[in-house]
């Protein structure tokens, strides 16, 4: 056999072994992540609550302070929120503190809570590609046990909130839906909370948004009677009914991209309330 042929054969053999080893390593890492997820999941579901208000619901999770953390918009204009645990028990809550700009709220249970606390991550040097998970209650899901959604950190985004401040959030490649807001975003490897689920990407063009706004503002035509999210009767014109349906359909849009409040902002919020994160 010529030397050139020998070198080619050796190179092919090395490449084959490397490919096999790399594949085996990746499969092992995936298997380890699945194992970590399964082990932590049994405990995490006991810490995650459905947060219920007359106008809708979201998700929250238990913190070592004895409080429940959620997104502020879940409990906005909600004087008497409730929390429902995985076993069906219901707890009355009081909004103790909130930061509208960061979209974080701290809820005080009116009775002791028997649940494991989820730790807040202290290391802010997380890498894009970190595998993450959240448990929560997406809209339309009536069950008592929170559902799992798994994804990856995809990047970060800076936007200006309604208060005029710049806010930095995680961009997550995962299926977030209405109702997941306020849930814990968890690093699968460590089990620590690295964020709070805040929103999902559901883009709409200015033209479409303007058209829906025009429909919402049109009170003329036949009037239909119905029931609002809070259970109270409402009256709506034909145009307003169409706007309601279009808005509901838009909420079902799923690009599998969402945003989450970062752990450093959660810690800052808690320290502002003189609470050890």
Buried (B, 14 or more C-beta within 10 A) or exposed (E): EEEEEEEEEEEEEEEEEEEEEEEEEEEEEEEEBEEBBEEBBEEBBBBBBBBBBBBBBBBBBBBBBEBBBBBBBBBBEBEEBBBBBBEEEEBEBEBBBBBEBBBBBBBBBEEEBEBEBBBBBEEEEBEEEBBBBBBBBBBEBEEBBBBEBBBBBBEEEEEEEEEEEEBEBBBBBBBBBBBBBBBBBBBBBBBBBBBBBBBBBBEBEEEEEEBBEEBBEBEEEEEEEEEEEEEEEEEBBBBBBBBBEBEEEBBEEBEBBBBBBBBBBBBBBBEEEEBEB
